[in-house]
Amino acid sequence: MRQKRGFSAPLACFSSSYHFSADMKVLVAALAVLIAVFCYQTSAAPIGSDPPTSCCFSYTARQLPRSFVVEYYETNSQCSQPAVVFVTKKGREVCANPDQEWVQQYMNELELN
């Protein structure tokens, strides 16, 4: 009887590992399908759509010297908060609050130039 127990234990172990391998194959196949679906959705943007833009999550605390600013752009409406991004002579981009008076003044001046 002891020998039967000895043989049945490895067989039970082999049997459960076989099911585990089959379950793993199903899991891997399901993950592969999910990854393919996500990759398809991210690459399915229409031709000519706007490229991703940067968003501002905070504004500058200080007014920039006007002589430093060469251009500006407004962040995309899909961003969580509206912002004006000023580009300096050195190429740095600084986020500013579009509701502040100095920001609106700089925007008007840059539009006239």
N, C-alpha and C positions, 0 to 999 in steps of 0.2 A: 504494500500500500504506500509505503513511503516513496517508492520510485514513481508511482503514478502522480503523487503530489509534485514531485520534482519535475516531472515532464509537463504537468498541466500548468504550472506557474509560468515557465518560459513561454508556453503557447499562448497563455492569456496575455502576457506582456507583449508578445509579437502581434497578437490580434488587436490590442488597443493601440499600439504604435502604428499599425496599418491604417486604422480609422483616423488617427491623428494626422497621418500623411495625406490621406484623402481630404480631410477637412482643411488642411493647409493649402492643398492645391486649389480648392474652391475659394478659399480666402484670398489667395494670391491672384486668381483669375478675377475675382470681384474687385479687388484693388486696382488691377490693371484697367478694367473697364471704367472705374471711377476716374482714374487719372486721365484716361483718354478723353472722357467727357469734359473734364475741367480744362484740359489743354485745348480742346476744340472750341469751347466757349470763349476763352481768352484770345484765341487767334481769329475769331469770327467777326471782328470789327469791320464795318463797311469800308470800302475803299474811299479815301478822301476824308475820313473822319479826323477830327482834331486829335493831335498827339496829346499825351498826358501832360498836364501843366502842374506847376508847383503850387502848393497851397501854403498859406501863412497860418501859424498857430499862435503867434504872438506878434505884437507891434513894437516898433522902436519906442523907447521911453523919451528920447530926445529928438528935437528938430534937427534935421541935417542941414549943414550949410548949403545954400542954394547953388553956390559955385561948384560943389562936388557932384551935383546931379546932372546927368546928360540925357537920360530918357526914363520912361516909366511904362509899366503895363499893369492892367488890372487882373486879378486872379480870376479863375474860371468860376462860374456860378455854381458848379458842383462842389466847390470847397465849402467847408463848414462855416467859415466866416469870411466876409468880404475884405479885401485888402488891396492896397496899391503897392506895387513893388517898384522902388526907385533903383535905377542902375547908376552907380557912381563912375567917375572917370577911371577908376582902377578896376572896374568890372564887378564890383561887389553889388549884391542885391540886398536891399533893405526893405523889410515889410513895414508899412505905415497904415494907420487907421484912416480910411477914406472920409470919415466924419470930421476929422480935425481940420481947422481952417487953413493951417499952413500947407497941408497936403493938397487941398483943393486949389490953393493959390499956385503951388508948384505945377500942378497938372495943367491949369489954365495957361501959365507962362510957357510951358513946354509945348502946348498945342499951338501957340502963336508963333513959335520959332520954327 
